[in-house]
Amino acid sequence: RKKIAIRYLSTWFIFDVCSTVPFQSLILVFTDHKESGGVGFRLLSMLRLWRLRRVSALFARLEKDIRFNYFWTRCTKLVSVTLFAVHCAGCINYMIADRYPDPKKTWIGAVYPDFKQLSVGDRYITSLYWSIVTLTTTGYGDLHAENSREMLFDIFYMLFNLGLTSYLIGNMTNLVVHWTSRTRNFRETVKAAQEFAKRNQLPPRVQDQVLSHMCLKFKTETLKQEETLNGLPKAIRTSIAHHLFFPIVQNVHLFQGVSRNLLFQLVPEMEAEYFPPKQDVILQNEAPTDLYIIVSGAVEFIAQIEGLEQTIGKAVAGEIFGEIGVLCGRPQPFAVRTTEISQILRLNRTSLMNILRANPEDERIIMNNLLMK
């Protein structure tokens, strides 16, 4: 703490103290009611602008705070920067006109010769009008520099506007592009898939499955389940998997009677996938590589009989399929196709067999459950 205090005292402490001094009150004490010597105190009062660095730090924290929408936080910051720049430029330009020896040879005096008799509100609105017209490069010409002081300030203000405009346009463009990039990428992916299907003359049913899969992936992309889990330590991933899927897995008929230790080993090895309706999950006579557990949705079992597809069974949430091919080491006896949007857990055969070899008693129970089905 001592080192922090010393570093603060040697850097920003003086500026923070000066930014809190009530120079407006000192004007009344040391000057004749805001006139003689008032300009110097007013310039010192501008040290209060030093506090703006805390506003910048506030916006930086808000942009990282997930409780606030990043897009609207960023837009609020850009609007605030613009309004502050417009306000400061208008006030400075008015001060130059107010202090000029000949009031009629100023940007505001040329239009309103007795501008000092106007109300504070009218003068402020006129200053903002000039500042905004100059910032937006509209330049109506009704208010313009009349002397060298104003011309010099206008030169620096317009050069500043070049940088400010670039900053605003760059940030807004980045926000809009980021907002629409997801949809654009989806359209490009679908277009590429359609061209691939036409080039290779894929059957209509396969084309529909490809497009359905891409549409479902686009809709569920915001979930980012796998991306989120893969970025976490293994222990946390295991805890999340147990919380989400353990109640489902322990009620599957194939795992009835096995030890909790086996289930705790199996659940982290499972991967959750989403399938659109009428999507093939397993093909008939496919090599047995995975078994599946339905978390939500439903599937139907389809077999080719005399060249025709026939539905021979169905499975709903909480049921398993693909276990015959995996545990018996034979090709899948029938195809499995979803009938609605489904979330399905996939367990690789190699991972399953490795865990079963380490738990021979549980392996015997699982095989008995398979035979009793």
N, C-alpha and C positions, 0 to 999 in steps of 0.2 A: 504494500500500500504506500509505503514511503517513496518508493521509486516511481510509482504512478503519480503521486502528488508532485514530486520534483519535476517530472517530465511535463506535467500539465502547467505548473507555474512558469516553466521556461519556454512554453510555446504559446498556447491560446488563452492563458489566464488574463493577460492585459486586455486583449480584444474583448473578451467576455465581460470584463468589468466596465470598459468604456461603452459597450453596447447597452448597459443598464443605467448609465448616468442620466438623470432627467434634465437634459439640456433645455427643453422647452421652458421649464420653470426657472432655470438660470437666466434665460433671456429677460424675464421680467425683473430680475434682481439687478443685473449688471447693465441693462440698456434702458433707453427711454421708450418703454412700451412697444417693443418689437421693431423699432426703427434703427437707431444708430447702433452699429455693431451687430445687428441681428443676423446678417448673412453668415458671418463666421460661426455663430452658434447653430444656425440651421444646417450648415455643412457638417458640423460636428454631430448633429442629430442623425445624420445619415449613417453614422456608425452602427445604428440599430439594425441596419441591413445585414450586419454580420450574423444575426440570428437566423438568416435564411439558410445557412448551412445545416441547421437543425431540421428545417423543413425538408431539405433534400434527403437527409438521413431518414426522416420519417417516411417519405415516399419509398425509399429503398427498402425499408422494413415491410411496408405494406405490400410491395410487389412480391415479397417472399412469403407473405402470410397467406396460407391456403384458405383462410376464412373469407378473403376478399377476392373478387373476380379480377384476374390479372389485366384483362382487356380494359375494363372500365377504370381500374386504378391508373393504368398507363395513360388513358385518354384524359383523366382528370389532371394528371401531372402536366401533360402537354398543354391543356387549356389554361392551367394556372400559370405556366411559364409565359404563355402568349399574353395573357391579361396583365401580368406583372410588367412585361416589357413595354406594352402599350401604355400602361399607367405611368411608368417612369419617364418614358420619352415625352409624353404629353406634358408632364409636370416640369421637366427640365426645359422644354421649349418655351413654356409659358414663363418660367422664371427669367429666361434670357430676354423675352419681350418686356417683362415687368421692370427689369433693371436697365433697359436701354434708355439713353438720354432723351431721344425723340420718340414718344409712344406711337406717333402716327406712321413712323417708318419701321414698323414691325409687322410680322405675319398676321397678327390678330388686329393690330391698330389700323392696318390698311382697310379692313372690312368694318371694324367697329372703332371709330376714332376715340370714343369715350369708353373703351372696354373695361377700364377700372371701375366704372360705375355699375357694370353689370353684376348680377348676383354671383356668388361663388359657384352655384350649381351651373349657371349658364357658361361661365368661363371654363369650368371643368369639362363640361360636355363638348364645348368647342375644341378644347385641347385633345380630348379623346378622339374626336372626329378627325382632326388633322393626323393624329398618330396612327389611327387605323387605316385611313386612306393611304398614308405613306407606306405602312407595313404591307398592305395588300397590293401595292404598286398601281392602284387605280388612278390616282393623281388627277382629280377633277380640275385643279388649277385655281379654285376659289380661295384657298389658303396656301400661301407659298412664302418662301423666305424673301425678306425685303432688305436685309443688311448682311454684312460679311460675317457677323457672329452667328446669325441663324443659318447662313449658307454652310459655314464650317460644321455646325452641329448636324445639319441635314446630311452632309456628306458622310459623317461617321455613323449616323443612324441608318442610312441606307446600306452602307457596307455591313453593318451589324445585321440588318434584315436579310442580307444574302445568306449569312451563316444560320440565322434562326429559321428561315424558310427551308433551307436544306435539312436542318435537324428535324423539323416538323414533318416534312414530306417523307423523309427517310423512315422515321418511326411509324407514321401512319401506314406507309406502304408495307412495312414489315409486319404490322399487326394484321392488315387485311389479307396479305398473302398467306400468313400462317393460318388465318381463319378459314381460308378457302382451299388450302393445299390438300387437305385430307380428301375432299370431294373430287378435286382434280386428279389426284393419284388414283382414286377408285375408278373414275371414268377411263383413264388411260389403261389401267389393268384389265378392265372389262373389254375394252376395244382390242387389246393385244390378245386376250383369250378368244374372242370371236374370230379374229383373223387366223389364229392358230387352228381353231376348229374347222374353219372353212378350207384352209390349206391342206389339212390332213383328212378332210372329209369324214369327220367323226359323226357317229349316229346322233340323231336329234336328242335321244334320251340322255346320252353322255354329255352333250352340249348343255342341256338343261341342268344337269347335276353340277357341271363346272360353274355355270352362272349362279345357281342357287347357293353354292358354297361360297362364292365371292361376295354375294349380297349379305349372307349371314355373317361372314367375317367382317364386313364393313360395319354392320349393325352392332356387333359385339366387340369391335375393336376398342371402344372406350373402356371396356372392362379391364383390359390389359392384365388378365389374371396371371398368365405365364411370365410376362415381362416383370411384373411386380414380384412374383415369387422367386424368380431367378436372380434378382438383385439382392436377395436377403440371405443371411447366413443359414446354414443347413439346419441348425437347431430351431430357428424361427420358422423355416419352411415346414419342418416336421410338425411343429405345434399347430400351425395353420391347417395343414392337411388333416391332422387328427380332429380338429374342431369342425371342419367342413364335412369330412367324409367318413369318419370312424363310425358314427351311428348307422350309416347306410350299409357299410361293409359288414359289420358284425351281425346284421340281420339277413344277409344273403344265405340261402340254404346250403350252399357249398361249404361255408365256413362255420356251420353250426357245430358246437362242441369243441372247437379248437381253442387253444390257449390265447389269452389276451396278448401274450408276448409275440405270438405269430402275427396277429392282426396289427400290432404296433410296428412290426417290421414291414408288413405288406403295404400299408396305407401310404407312407412316404414315396413308395416306388410307383404309385399310380399317377397318371396324368389325365387331367380333365379336358375334354374336347367337346365342341359344339357341332351338331350336324343339322342341316336343314331338312325339311320333309322330302321324302322319296330319294334319300341319299343312301347309296350302298355303303355299309360299314364293313361287311365281310362278303366275299364272293364265294360261290360254291366251288369246292375243290381247291380253294386257296391254301397255301402252306400255313400251318398253325404257328403264328408268331405272337399273337396277343389274345388275352381274354378281356371281356368287357362287362362292366356293371352299369346299369342305367340309373342315373341320379334323378333325372326328370325326363318326361316324354314317353314315347313308346316305339317299339319296332315290331316288324313281322318277319317270320321265317319263310323263305321262298325256296322251293326246290324245282329243278327242271325235270319234268316227267313227260316223256315222249315229245320233247321239244317245246313243251308249253310250261310257263311259270304257274305254279300253284302255291297258294299260301297254306302252310302246314302247321302254323302256330303263331303265337304272339307273346310279347314280353313287355312289361310295364316297369315303372320306377321300382327300384329295389331288387330287380331280378338280374340274372347273369346269363351271358351267352358266349359262345366260343370256347367254353371250357372242355368240351369233348375232344376237339382237335388238339388243344394244348396239352391236356393231361394224358391223352391216349397216343399222342404222336402220330396222328393221321390227318389227312386233308380235311378241311371243313366240310361237313356233310350237306350243308345247305347255305344259301345266301341269307344275309340279314339286311333289311332295309328299313329306314325310319319312316314312320307314318306322320310325324309331327316334329317340330323343333325339339331336339333332345340334347341334354348334357349327359355325356357318357364318360366313365372312368376307364382308362386303358392300362392294362398291366402286361408288361413284356414277359414272354414265356421264359426267357433266360433268367430274369430276376426272380420269377416265381419258383423255378426249379432249384435255383441256388439256395433260396430261403427254406424250401421244403427239405432239401438234403441236410440242412443244419437242424431241422426239427422233424426227425423221422416219425415220432408219435403223432404229430399233427398231420403229417403226410398220409398216414394210414387212415386217420379220421376223414380227411378230405376225399380219399379214394372211395371209402365206404359211402360217404354222402353222394358221390357221383353215381355209384352203382344203385343206390336206393331211389334215385330221381325217377 
